Amino acid sequence: MSESNFTTRFLKAFGIDNQGHNRRDPLNILVPLVSIGLALVVGMIVIAASGRNPFRAYALLFGDSGLIPGGPAYRREFAELLIKSAIYIATGLSVALAFKGGLFNIGAEGQFWVGAIVATFFGYWAPVAHTFGTMYAALGSFGWIAQLLHGAICIIMGMLAGGAWAAVAGYLYVKRGVNIVIGTIMLNWIAWFLITSWLVTGPMTPPSQTFTSGTFYVADTAKLLRIMMPTRLNTSILLVLIAAYATWFLLYKTTIGYEIRAIGYTANIGMEAPRAQGINVSHRILQLMFFSGSLAALGGSFFILGLTYQFPNTATMGYGWTGIGIALIGQSEPLGVILAGLFIGALRTGATSMQVANIPKTFSNIIEGMTVGFIALQVAVRYYLVKLIRHRRSRATPPADQEAAA
């Protein structure tokens, strides 16, 4: 028996005929929902075992997450939810797109920060900042046009830089045989230390500031437009939804997307089928890594232009790593990534409130980790879901001999 036949029979034994490749399989929705539910249940058990009230903890967590309307601070909480979710959705889309092509892009972290530092530079660079500052003053009440243009330039340049950084890993993979995981991990650390240990503390630091202050602040015209005053909510959530739609359109409505998915379906068996169809696999992988890196860099641009307005020397890693979990929870589908990003954003927004119940705010990370863990065990989750569905159907439909007797 060939390996492929054995795999097919094994998956069918677990009720998985297409291994999730059929996007309309209802299990693709049930598995992440059940995984989240199991993670929340286990979280309740852990909280109860520590001697605290899990119901109060979850009431604080989700009550202040921005998901549930009501409360005096709901407007601010909802804004913070969308601001954080926009960043997480961008990195989630980056990883999910690479997954679709059979590539495990762990480099979203480095691509995120490359996009952030480049967006910062074009946000304060004198020739650009002065040009749009003059335009803003000249346009008067239409000054927002200058903001849109300056912000667009910062985002586009950041995305191009992040995409180019990811394409380096793609080139090493297709031309030199360097494993994509190893290549992207190494580039993560190169980017991080290049930025934090040189650019932020050296040429991009204002002379009047100490080395702990960070870079120059971006010009006001580079900041993302606010869309819900007096909160910090800005256009990042709208832009990331456009990016999600563009990702979906690329994957399912274009020839490039079809070829990327074909490469992903056959990644484990050498991608011979796409090559036999005449697909230039190396070329598509380079394109895929560029698109993936651009999406991660989009999140980095949001971080700078919508939150910090400079590259702070206190920045910590984590956004790209979170994107991996979001892509897994969202089943690498753009809509699933949006919902998963909102879920993670809600956990991060409401996490601080749990400290009222004497629970560390980092507990939300445990819930995220357990959710991803159950997603990783989706073969088992699917197996029991299929058994439950079949059992319910067998009870609802009497056997043929009983129908004949009736």
TILOZA-338368 format. One record per residue (C-alpha): x, y, z; chain; residue in one letter. Coordinates in Angstrom, 1 decimal. Each point is the difference from the previous one (the first is absolute). Example, Ala and Ser with C-alpha at 12.3 -4.5 7.8 and 13.67 -1.06 7.14 Angstrom:
// residues 2
{atom {12.3 -4.5 7.8} A A}
{atom {1.4 3.4 -0.7} A S}
//
This chain:
// residues 406
{atom {0.0 0.0 0.0} A M}
{atom {1.4 3.4 -1.0} A S}
{atom {0.5 2.7 2.6} A E}
{atom {-2.7 2.2 -1.6} A S}
{atom {-2.6 -2.8 0.1} A N}
{atom {0.9 -0.8 3.6} A F}
{atom {-0.4 3.7 0.9} A T}
{atom {-3.4 0.2 -1.8} A T}
{atom {-1.3 -3.1 1.8} A R}
{atom {1.3 1.2 3.3} A F}
{atom {-1.7 3.4 -0.4} A L}
{atom {-3.3 -1.6 -1.1} A K}
{atom {0.1 -2.2 3.1} A A}
{atom {-0.1 3.3 2.0} A F}
{atom {-2.8 1.3 -2.1} A G}
{atom {2.2 2.4 -2.0} A I}
{atom {-0.4 -0.6 -3.7} A D}
{atom {1.7 3.1 -1.2} A N}
{atom {2.3 1.1 2.8} A Q}
{atom {-1.8 3.3 0.2} A G}
{atom {0.7 0.9 -3.7} A H}
{atom {-3.7 0.4 -0.6} A N}
{atom {-0.7 3.5 1.2} A R}
{atom {-3.7 -0.8 0.4} A R}
{atom {0.5 -2.8 2.4} A D}
{atom {-1.9 1.0 3.2} A P}
{atom {2.6 -1.6 2.1} A L}
{atom {2.4 2.8 -1.0} A N}
{atom {-2.3 2.3 2.1} A I}
{atom {-0.8 -2.5 2.7} A L}
{atom {3.6 -1.0 0.8} A V}
{atom {1.3 3.5 1.0} A P}
{atom {-3.2 0.8 1.9} A L}
{atom {0.2 -3.3 1.9} A V}
{atom {3.7 0.6 0.6} A S}
{atom {-0.7 3.5 1.4} A I}
{atom {-2.7 -1.4 2.2} A G}
{atom {2.2 -2.8 1.3} A L}
{atom {2.8 2.6 0.7} A A}
{atom {-2.5 2.2 2.0} A L}
{atom {-1.2 -3.1 2.0} A V}
{atom {3.6 -1.0 0.8} A V}
{atom {0.7 3.6 1.0} A G}
{atom {-2.9 0.0 2.4} A M}
{atom {1.3 -3.2 1.6} A I}
{atom {3.5 1.5 0.4} A V}
{atom {-1.5 3.2 1.6} A I}
{atom {-2.2 -2.1 2.3} A A}
{atom {3.0 -2.2 1.0} A A}
{atom {1.9 3.2 1.0} A S}
{atom {-2.8 0.8 2.5} A G}
{atom {-1.6 2.9 -2.0} A R}
{atom {-3.4 0.4 -1.5} A N}
{atom {0.2 -0.8 -3.8} A P}
{atom {-3.5 1.5 -0.7} A F}
{atom {1.1 3.4 1.4} A R}
{atom {3.3 -0.2 -1.8} A A}
{atom {-1.7 -0.6 -3.4} A Y}
{atom {-2.6 2.6 0.8} A A}
{atom {2.8 2.5 0.4} A L}
{atom {2.0 -1.3 -3.0} A L}
{atom {-2.9 0.1 -2.5} A F}
{atom {-1.9 2.9 1.6} A G}
{atom {2.9 2.4 -0.6} A D}
{atom {1.1 -1.6 -3.3} A S}
{atom {-2.1 2.3 -2.2} A G}
{atom {-2.0 -3.0 -1.3} A L}
{atom {-3.0 0.5 2.3} A I}
{atom {-1.9 3.4 -0.3} A P}
{atom {-0.7 1.9 3.1} A G}
{atom {2.0 1.6 2.8} A G}
{atom {1.4 3.5 0.4} A P}
{atom {3.2 -0.8 -1.8} A A}
{atom {-1.4 -2.1 -2.8} A Y}
{atom {0.8 2.5 -2.7} A R}
{atom {3.7 0.1 0.9} A R}
{atom {0.2 -3.8 0.5} A E}
{atom {-1.6 -0.6 -3.4} A F}
{atom {2.5 2.4 -1.6} A A}
{atom {2.9 -1.8 1.7} A E}
{atom {-1.3 -3.3 -1.1} A L}
{atom {-0.1 1.0 -3.7} A L}
{atom {3.4 1.7 0.2} A I}
{atom {1.7 -3.1 1.4} A K}
{atom {-2.0 -2.3 -2.2} A S}
{atom {1.1 1.8 -3.2} A A}
{atom {3.6 -0.7 0.8} A I}
{atom {-0.6 -3.6 0.9} A Y}
{atom {-2.2 -0.6 -3.1} A I}
{atom {2.8 1.4 -2.2} A A}
{atom {2.6 -2.4 1.4} A T}
{atom {-2.5 -2.8 -0.1} A G}
{atom {-0.7 0.6 -3.7} A L}
{atom {3.7 -0.1 -0.6} A S}
{atom {0.5 -3.4 1.5} A V}
{atom {-3.2 -1.4 -1.4} A A}
{atom {0.9 1.0 -3.5} A L}
{atom {3.3 -1.8 0.3} A A}
{atom {-1.7 -3.0 1.4} A F}
{atom {-2.2 -0.2 -3.1} A K}
{atom {3.1 -0.4 -2.1} A G}
{atom {1.4 -2.7 2.3} A G}
{atom {2.6 2.3 1.6} A L}
{atom {0.4 0.5 3.8} A F}
{atom {0.9 3.7 0.1} A N}
{atom {1.3 0.5 3.5} A I}
{atom {1.5 3.2 -1.2} A G}
{atom {-3.1 2.2 0.5} A A}
{atom {1.6 1.4 3.1} A E}
{atom {3.1 1.3 -1.8} A G}
{atom {-2.1 1.2 -3.0} A Q}
{atom {-2.3 1.8 2.4} A F}
{atom {2.8 2.0 1.5} A W}
{atom {1.7 0.7 -3.3} A V}
{atom {-3.3 1.5 -1.2} A G}
{atom {-0.3 2.0 3.3} A A}
{atom {3.5 1.5 -0.3} A I}
{atom {-0.4 1.0 -3.6} A V}
{atom {-3.4 1.5 0.6} A A}
{atom {1.6 2.0 2.9} A T}
{atom {2.7 1.3 -2.3} A F}
{atom {-2.3 1.2 -2.7} A F}
{atom {-2.3 1.4 2.7} A G}
{atom {2.7 2.5 1.3} A Y}
{atom {2.4 0.3 -2.9} A W}
{atom {0.3 3.7 -0.6} A A}
{atom {-0.5 0.2 -3.8} A P}
{atom {-3.2 -2.0 0.2} A V}
{atom {-1.3 1.4 3.3} A A}
{atom {0.6 3.6 -1.1} A H}
{atom {-1.7 -0.6 -3.4} A T}
{atom {-3.2 -1.4 1.6} A F}
{atom {0.1 2.5 2.8} A G}
{atom {0.0 2.9 -2.5} A T}
{atom {-2.8 -1.7 -1.9} A M}
{atom {-2.0 -0.5 3.2} A Y}
{atom {0.2 3.7 0.8} A A}
{atom {-0.9 1.0 -3.5} A A}
{atom {-3.0 -2.2 -0.2} A L}
{atom {-1.7 1.4 3.1} A G}
{atom {-3.1 -2.0 0.8} A S}
{atom {1.0 -2.6 -2.6} A F}
{atom {3.3 -0.7 1.8} A G}
{atom {-1.0 -3.5 0.6} A W}
{atom {0.9 -0.7 -3.6} A I}
{atom {3.6 0.7 0.9} A A}
{atom {-0.3 -2.4 2.9} A Q}
{atom {-1.4 -2.7 -2.2} A L}
{atom {2.8 0.4 -2.5} A L}
{atom {2.8 0.2 2.5} A H}
{atom {-1.3 -3.0 1.9} A G}
{atom {-0.5 -2.0 -3.2} A A}
{atom {3.7 0.6 -0.9} A I}
{atom {1.2 -1.1 3.4} A C}
{atom {-2.2 -3.2 -0.2} A I}
{atom {1.0 -0.8 -3.6} A I}
{atom {3.7 0.4 0.7} A M}
{atom {-0.3 -2.0 3.1} A G}
{atom {-1.8 -2.8 -1.8} A M}
{atom {2.6 0.0 -2.8} A L}
{atom {2.8 -0.3 2.5} A A}
{atom {-1.7 -2.8 2.0} A G}
{atom {-0.8 -1.8 -3.3} A G}
{atom {3.6 0.3 -1.1} A A}
{atom {1.3 -1.3 3.3} A W}
{atom {-2.3 -3.1 -0.3} A A}
{atom {1.1 -0.5 -3.6} A A}
{atom {3.6 -0.4 1.3} A V}
{atom {-1.1 -3.2 1.8} A A}
{atom {-2.0 -1.1 -3.0} A G}
{atom {3.1 0.5 -2.2} A Y}
{atom {2.2 -2.0 2.4} A L}
{atom {-2.6 -2.8 0.0} A Y}
{atom {-0.5 -0.3 -3.8} A V}
{atom {3.6 0.7 -1.1} A K}
{atom {2.1 -1.2 2.8} A R}
{atom {-2.2 -2.7 1.7} A G}
{atom {0.0 1.8 3.4} A V}
{atom {-3.0 -1.2 2.0} A N}
{atom {-2.6 2.7 0.1} A I}
{atom {-0.5 -0.4 3.7} A V}
{atom {3.7 0.4 0.7} A I}
{atom {0.4 2.9 -2.4} A G}
{atom {-2.9 2.0 1.3} A T}
{atom {1.0 -0.6 3.7} A I}
{atom {3.6 1.3 -0.7} A M}
{atom {-1.4 3.0 -1.9} A L}
{atom {-2.2 0.8 3.0} A N}
{atom {2.9 0.4 2.3} A W}
{atom {2.1 1.9 -2.6} A I}
{atom {-2.8 2.5 -0.5} A A}
{atom {-0.7 0.3 3.7} A W}
{atom {3.6 0.7 1.1} A F}
{atom {0.7 2.1 -3.1} A L}
{atom {-2.9 2.3 0.9} A I}
{atom {0.1 0.1 3.8} A T}
{atom {3.7 -0.2 0.5} A S}
{atom {1.0 2.5 -2.8} A W}
{atom {-2.6 2.0 -1.7} A L}
{atom {-2.2 0.8 3.0} A V}
{atom {2.9 0.8 2.2} A T}
{atom {2.2 1.6 -2.7} A G}
{atom {-0.8 1.8 -3.2} A P}
{atom {-3.8 0.2 0.5} A M}
{atom {0.3 1.5 3.6} A T}
{atom {-0.4 3.8 0.3} A P}
{atom {3.1 1.6 1.4} A P}
{atom {-2.0 1.6 2.9} A S}
{atom {-1.3 -3.4 1.2} A Q}
{atom {1.7 -2.7 2.0} A T}
{atom {0.6 -3.4 -1.5} A F}
{atom {-3.0 -1.4 1.9} A T}
{atom {-2.6 2.3 -1.6} A S}
{atom {-0.3 -1.5 -3.5} A G}
{atom {0.0 1.5 -3.4} A T}
{atom {-1.3 3.3 -1.3} A F}
{atom {-3.7 0.4 0.2} A Y}
{atom {-1.9 -0.2 -3.3} A V}
{atom {-1.6 3.2 -1.3} A A}
{atom {-3.6 0.6 0.7} A D}
{atom {-0.9 -0.5 -3.6} A T}
{atom {1.4 -3.5 0.1} A A}
{atom {-2.3 -1.1 2.9} A K}
{atom {-3.0 -2.1 -1.0} A L}
{atom {-3.3 1.9 0.0} A L}
{atom {-2.2 -0.4 3.0} A R}
{atom {-3.5 -1.3 -0.7} A I}
{atom {-1.6 0.0 3.4} A M}
{atom {0.8 3.0 2.2} A M}
{atom {1.0 0.3 2.8} A P}
{atom {1.4 -3.5 -0.1} A T}
{atom {3.2 -1.1 -1.8} A R}
{atom {-1.9 -2.1 -2.6} A L}
{atom {1.4 0.7 -3.4} A N}
{atom {-0.2 -1.2 -3.6} A T}
{atom {2.2 -3.0 0.7} A S}
{atom {-3.1 -2.3 0.5} A I}
{atom {-1.4 1.1 -3.4} A L}
{atom {3.3 -0.5 -1.7} A L}
{atom {0.5 -3.5 1.4} A V}
{atom {-3.5 -1.0 -1.1} A L}
{atom {0.9 1.1 -3.5} A I}
{atom {3.3 -2.0 0.3} A A}
{atom {-2.0 -3.1 1.1} A A}
{atom {-2.4 0.4 -3.0} A Y}
{atom {3.0 0.4 -2.3} A A}
{atom {1.6 -3.1 1.4} A T}
{atom {-3.2 -2.0 -0.5} A W}
{atom {-0.3 1.4 -3.6} A F}
{atom {3.6 -0.9 -0.7} A L}
{atom {-0.4 -3.6 1.3} A L}
{atom {-3.3 -0.9 -1.6} A Y}
{atom {-0.6 2.3 -2.9} A K}
{atom {3.4 0.2 -1.8} A T}
{atom {2.3 -2.3 -1.9} A T}
{atom {2.8 0.8 2.4} A I}
{atom {-2.2 -1.0 3.0} A G}
{atom {-0.9 -3.3 -1.7} A Y}
{atom {3.6 -0.8 -0.6} A E}
{atom {1.0 0.9 3.6} A I}
{atom {-2.7 -2.3 1.3} A R}
{atom {1.1 -2.8 -2.3} A A}
{atom {3.5 0.4 1.3} A I}
{atom {-1.3 -0.1 3.5} A G}
{atom {-2.1 -3.2 -0.5} A Y}
{atom {3.1 -1.9 -1.4} A T}
{atom {2.7 1.5 2.2} A A}
{atom {0.4 -3.2 2.0} A N}
{atom {0.7 -2.0 -3.2} A I}
{atom {2.5 2.2 -1.7} A G}
{atom {-2.4 2.2 -2.0} A M}
{atom {0.4 -2.2 -3.0} A E}
{atom {-3.6 0.4 -1.2} A A}
{atom {0.1 3.8 -0.3} A P}
{atom {3.3 -0.3 -1.9} A R}
{atom {-1.5 -2.5 -2.3} A A}
{atom {-2.8 2.5 -0.8} A Q}
{atom {2.6 2.6 -1.0} A G}
{atom {-0.1 2.1 3.2} A I}
{atom {3.3 1.8 0.7} A N}
{atom {0.1 -1.1 3.7} A V}
{atom {3.1 2.0 0.9} A S}
{atom {-1.5 3.2 -1.5} A H}
{atom {-3.3 -0.5 1.9} A R}
{atom {1.8 -0.7 3.3} A I}
{atom {1.9 3.2 -0.3} A L}
{atom {-3.2 1.9 -0.7} A Q}
{atom {-1.8 -1.8 2.8} A L}
{atom {2.7 1.0 2.5} A M}
{atom {0.0 3.6 -1.2} A F}
{atom {-3.8 0.2 0.4} A F}
{atom {0.2 -1.6 3.4} A S}
{atom {2.7 2.3 1.3} A G}
{atom {-1.9 3.0 -1.3} A S}
{atom {-3.0 -0.9 2.1} A L}
{atom {2.1 -0.4 3.1} A A}
{atom {1.6 3.4 -0.7} A A}
{atom {-3.4 1.5 -0.3} A L}
{atom {-0.6 -0.9 3.6} A G}
{atom {3.4 1.6 0.9} A G}
{atom {-1.1 3.2 -1.8} A S}
{atom {-3.3 0.0 2.1} A F}
{atom {2.1 -0.4 3.2} A F}
{atom {2.0 3.2 -0.8} A I}
{atom {-2.5 2.2 -1.8} A L}
{atom {-3.0 -0.8 2.1} A G}
{atom {1.4 -0.7 3.5} A L}
{atom {3.5 1.1 1.0} A T}
{atom {0.8 2.6 -2.7} A Y}
{atom {3.7 -0.9 0.4} A Q}
{atom {2.0 -3.2 0.2} A F}
{atom {0.4 -0.3 3.8} A P}
{atom {3.2 -1.4 1.5} A N}
{atom {-2.3 -2.0 2.3} A T}
{atom {-1.6 -2.0 -2.8} A A}
{atom {-0.3 -3.7 0.7} A T}
{atom {-0.4 -2.9 -2.4} A M}
{atom {-3.2 -2.0 -0.3} A G}
{atom {-2.3 1.4 -2.7} A Y}
{atom {1.3 -2.4 -2.7} A G}
{atom {-0.1 -3.0 2.3} A W}
{atom {-3.6 0.8 0.9} A T}
{atom {-0.8 0.0 -3.7} A G}
{atom {0.9 -3.7 -0.2} A I}
{atom {-2.6 -0.8 2.6} A G}
{atom {-2.6 2.1 -1.7} A I}
{atom {0.7 -1.7 -3.3} A A}
{atom {-0.5 -3.4 1.6} A L}
{atom {-3.1 1.0 1.8} A I}
{atom {-1.4 1.6 -3.1} A G}
{atom {0.8 -3.2 -2.1} A Q}
{atom {2.1 2.2 -2.3} A S}
{atom {-3.2 1.5 -1.5} A E}
{atom {-0.2 3.9 -0.3} A P}
{atom {-3.4 0.1 1.7} A L}
{atom {1.1 -2.5 2.7} A G}
{atom {3.1 2.2 0.6} A V}
{atom {-2.2 3.1 0.5} A I}
{atom {-2.1 -1.8 2.6} A L}
{atom {3.0 -1.5 1.7} A A}
{atom {1.8 3.4 0.1} A G}
{atom {-3.1 1.5 1.6} A L}
{atom {0.0 -2.8 2.6} A F}
{atom {3.7 0.5 0.9} A I}
{atom {-0.5 3.8 0.0} A G}
{atom {-2.9 -0.5 2.4} A A}
{atom {2.1 -2.1 2.3} A L}
{atom {2.9 2.5 0.0} A R}
{atom {-2.4 3.0 0.5} A T}
{atom {-1.8 -1.5 3.0} A G}
{atom {3.0 -1.8 1.6} A A}
{atom {1.0 2.9 2.2} A T}
{atom {-3.5 0.0 1.7} A S}
{atom {0.6 -3.5 1.3} A M}
{atom {2.5 1.3 2.5} A Q}
{atom {-2.9 1.3 2.0} A V}
{atom {-0.7 -3.7 0.7} A A}
{atom {3.7 -0.5 0.9} A N}
{atom {0.7 -1.8 -3.2} A I}
{atom {3.1 1.1 -2.0} A P}
{atom {-0.9 1.6 -3.3} A K}
{atom {2.3 -2.4 -1.8} A T}
{atom {-2.6 -2.7 0.7} A F}
{atom {-1.5 0.9 -3.3} A S}
{atom {3.1 -1.3 -1.7} A N}
{atom {-0.7 -3.4 1.6} A I}
{atom {-3.5 0.0 -1.6} A I}
{atom {1.6 0.9 -3.4} A E}
{atom {2.6 -2.8 0.4} A G}
{atom {-2.6 -2.6 0.9} A M}
{atom {-2.2 1.1 -2.9} A T}
{atom {2.9 -0.5 -2.4} A V}
{atom {0.8 -3.3 1.7} A G}
{atom {-3.5 -1.3 -0.6} A F}
{atom {0.2 1.2 -3.6} A I}
{atom {3.2 -2.0 -0.4} A A}
{atom {-1.9 -3.0 1.2} A L}
{atom {-2.7 0.6 -2.5} A Q}
{atom {0.2 -3.6 -1.4} A V}
{atom {-1.3 -1.2 3.4} A A}
{atom {-2.5 2.9 0.3} A V}
{atom {-1.3 -0.8 -3.5} A R}
{atom {-0.2 -3.7 0.9} A Y}
{atom {-2.2 0.5 3.0} A Y}
{atom {-2.1 2.6 -1.8} A L}
{atom {-0.7 -2.4 -2.8} A V}
{atom {-0.8 -2.8 2.4} A K}
{atom {-2.5 2.3 1.8} A L}
{atom {-1.6 1.2 -3.3} A I}
{atom {-0.3 -3.6 -1.2} A R}
{atom {-1.5 -1.1 3.3} A H}
{atom {-2.6 2.8 -0.1} A R}
{atom {-0.9 -0.9 -3.6} A R}
{atom {-0.4 -3.7 0.8} A S}
{atom {-2.4 0.8 2.8} A R}
{atom {-2.0 2.4 -2.1} A A}
{atom {-0.2 -2.5 -3.0} A T}
{atom {-1.3 -3.4 1.0} A P}
{atom {1.6 -3.1 -1.6} A P}
{atom {-1.5 -1.3 -3.3} A A}
{atom {-1.4 -3.2 1.7} A D}
{atom {-1.9 2.1 2.5} A Q}
{atom {-1.5 2.1 -2.8} A E}
{atom {-1.1 -3.1 -1.9} A A}
{atom {-1.6 -1.4 3.1} A A}
{atom {-1.9 3.2 0.6} A A}
//
